[in-house]
Amino acid sequence: MTFVIGLTGSIGMGKSATAALFRARGVPVHDADATVHALYRGKAVPLLAAEFPGCVVDGTVDRTLLSPMVLGKPEAMKRLESIIHPLVRDAERDFLDQAKKAAQPLVVLDIPLLFETGGEYRCDAIIVVSTEYPVQRDRVLARPGMTEERFSAILARQIPDHEKRRRAHLVIDTSHGLEDAGDQVDAAIRTFIGRTGHVATQSGQGDS
């Protein structure tokens, strides 16, 4: 049996760094964002070029051109998601099939919009990565090309952090650096695999 953890968290919460901590400990991670980047260089290019003319440059979808076409525009965002989400799900299924064939006891699905897209129903447990809002805001606005307007538009698409924490089995707080987050990841692995190597679920660990 392969136990599937869904890892999620709002923008700037430290989810990618937390996923890397799982990966460093030998836990296979499927990165939905990385899959989308690959699709923007491959299978999704002709589909998006047809749906959003002008978003492709030199055979690659340019996110800086695509973003203003969809951010703050619900109908356009739905059209984008109707193209991308099925392709990401295909890649995810391939990842899980390979994990099961390899008898991996534990894997992580790193999905930014896990709750927003109903992804929790494909997972055995959910870990939410979180931090305080001022820390989140500082991290996000430090990114190249990020603006207050874009940050607000991204947050508007995401379920509020307090709701994600409520629905989580475990919450990893990234406010205190990588070493502390690593200790929390170690505890999570022990929780779901257990010291004997058998999967042990413990729900209800998130904030209420």
HUKABEL-V426949 format. One record per residue. N is the residue number from 1. PHI is phi in degrees with one decimal (NA if undefined). NEAR is the number of other ideal C-beta (glycine too) atoms within 10 Angstrom. D_CENTER is the distance of its C-alpha to the mean C-alpha in Angstrom with 1 decimal. Layout:
((N,PHI,NEAR,D_CENTER) (N,PHI,NEAR,D_CENTER))
This chain:
((1,NA,11,22.8) (2,-102.8,18,19.2) (3,-87.2,19,17.3) (4,-107.4,20,13.7) (5,-98.1,23,11.3) (6,-92.8,22,8.1) (7,-108.7,29,6.1) (8,-146.2,29,4.8) (9,165.6,29,6.8) (10,-67.7,23,8.5) (11,-56.4,18,9.3) (12,80.1,22,11.4) (13,-85.5,26,10.8) (14,101.6,23,10.4) (15,-64.0,25,7.0) (16,-63.8,16,7.6) (17,-64.5,13,11.1) (18,-67.6,26,10.5) (19,-59.1,24,8.8) (20,-64.2,18,12.0) (21,-66.5,22,14.1) (22,-62.7,22,13.3) (23,-61.5,14,14.0) (24,-64.7,11,17.2) (25,-96.5,13,18.4) (26,87.2,9,18.4) (27,-89.7,20,15.5) (28,-62.9,17,14.1) (29,-126.2,20,10.4) (30,-100.2,23,9.1) (31,-98.9,22,6.7) (32,-63.4,23,6.0) (33,-63.7,14,6.7) (34,-63.6,14,9.7) (35,-63.1,20,10.7) (36,-62.4,18,11.1) (37,-58.3,14,13.1) (38,-65.3,15,15.2) (39,-64.5,20,15.9) (40,-69.0,19,17.0) (41,-104.7,11,19.5) (42,-138.5,13,20.5) (43,-58.7,14,20.5) (44,-84.5,20,19.2) (45,-58.0,16,21.7) (46,-66.1,11,24.8) (47,-68.3,16,23.0) (48,-75.3,20,21.6) (49,-61.9,14,24.9) (50,-74.7,10,26.8) (51,-82.5,15,24.7) (52,-129.7,18,24.3) (53,-54.7,9,27.3) (54,97.2,10,27.2) (55,-89.8,22,23.5) (56,-106.1,19,24.3) (57,-129.0,10,26.1) (58,53.5,5,27.6) (59,79.5,10,25.7) (60,-131.6,13,22.2) (61,-70.4,22,20.2) (62,-92.5,13,20.5) (63,-62.6,12,17.6) (64,-68.0,9,20.2) (65,-88.2,13,22.3) (66,-72.3,18,19.9) (67,-54.5,15,18.2) (68,-66.8,13,21.6) (69,-78.3,17,22.2) (70,-125.3,18,19.4) (71,-65.7,16,18.3) (72,75.7,15,20.4) (73,-127.0,13,21.7) (74,-54.3,10,20.4) (75,-67.2,8,22.4) (76,-65.2,16,21.3) (77,-63.2,15,17.6) (78,-62.9,10,18.3) (79,-65.3,16,20.1) (80,-61.4,20,17.3) (81,-64.7,15,14.8) (82,-66.4,11,17.7) (83,-87.4,16,17.9) (84,-79.1,20,14.3) (85,-57.8,15,12.7) (86,-61.3,9,15.5) (87,-68.6,17,15.3) (88,-66.4,21,11.7) (89,-62.8,15,12.8) (90,-60.1,13,15.8) (91,-65.5,18,14.1) (92,-64.4,18,12.1) (93,-61.7,12,15.6) (94,-61.9,11,17.2) (95,-59.9,17,15.0) (96,-67.8,18,15.8) (97,-60.8,11,19.4) (98,-66.0,14,19.8) (99,-64.1,18,18.5) (100,-66.9,13,21.0) (101,-63.4,9,23.8) (102,-85.1,10,23.3) (103,56.9,8,23.5) (104,-68.1,17,20.4) (105,-73.3,16,20.5) (106,-147.5,23,16.8) (107,-136.2,22,13.6) (108,-122.8,24,9.9) (109,-103.4,23,7.2) (110,-87.7,25,3.9) (111,-128.6,26,2.5) (112,-57.3,22,2.8) (113,-104.2,16,6.1) (114,-61.8,26,6.6) (115,-68.2,18,10.0) (116,-64.5,14,10.9) (117,-109.4,17,11.0) (118,75.9,9,12.6) (119,-68.9,21,10.1) (120,-61.8,16,11.5) (121,-76.4,8,14.7) (122,-99.1,16,13.5) (123,-120.4,20,12.8) (124,-85.7,17,15.6) (125,-157.0,22,14.1) (126,-120.7,24,11.3) (127,-112.2,28,10.5) (128,-107.8,28,9.7) (129,-95.7,27,9.9) (130,-147.0,25,12.5) (131,-156.7,21,15.5) (132,-72.8,13,18.5) (133,-57.0,12,18.4) (134,-59.1,8,20.9) (135,-68.2,15,18.8) (136,-57.2,22,15.7) (137,-61.0,15,18.0) (138,-61.5,12,19.8) (139,-62.7,16,16.7) (140,-68.6,19,15.5) (141,-70.6,13,19.1) (142,-79.8,9,19.8) (143,-73.8,12,17.7) (144,-58.9,4,20.1) (145,81.0,8,20.8) (146,-81.8,15,19.0) (147,-128.2,11,21.3) (148,-58.3,10,21.7) (149,-63.5,10,21.8) (150,-67.2,18,18.6) (151,-58.1,17,16.8) (152,-63.4,11,18.4) (153,-66.0,17,17.5) (154,-67.1,18,13.8) (155,-60.8,18,14.2) (156,-64.0,10,16.4) (157,-86.7,15,13.8) (158,-108.3,17,11.6) (159,-60.6,16,13.1) (160,-55.8,10,14.9) (161,-56.3,21,13.8) (162,-62.9,10,16.9) (163,-73.4,13,16.1) (164,-62.8,24,12.7) (165,-61.8,18,14.7) (166,-63.6,14,17.4) (167,-90.8,16,15.5) (168,-83.2,25,13.9) (169,-79.7,22,15.9) (170,-138.4,23,15.2) (171,-118.9,20,14.3) (172,-106.1,25,13.9) (173,-93.9,16,15.7) (174,-98.7,24,15.3) (175,-70.1,13,18.4) (176,-116.5,11,20.7) (177,93.8,9,19.6) (178,-68.4,14,18.2) (179,-63.2,7,21.0) (180,-64.5,13,20.5) (181,-62.3,21,16.8) (182,-62.4,18,17.9) (183,-62.2,13,20.4) (184,-68.8,19,18.0) (185,-64.8,24,15.9) (186,-57.9,12,19.3) (187,-64.2,13,20.2) (188,-64.3,27,17.1) (189,-62.6,19,18.1) (190,-62.7,11,21.6) (191,-60.7,18,20.8) (192,-92.7,22,19.2) (193,-103.6,16,21.4) (194,83.8,14,24.4) (195,-67.8,7,27.1) (196,-89.2,6,28.8) (197,92.6,8,25.9) (198,-92.5,10,25.7) (199,-66.6,15,22.7) (200,-135.6,12,23.2) (201,-88.9,11,21.1) (202,-137.3,12,21.5) (203,-89.2,11,20.1) (204,80.1,8,20.8) (205,-88.3,15,19.6) (206,-78.3,17,17.7) (207,-67.8,14,19.6) (208,-109.9,5,22.0))
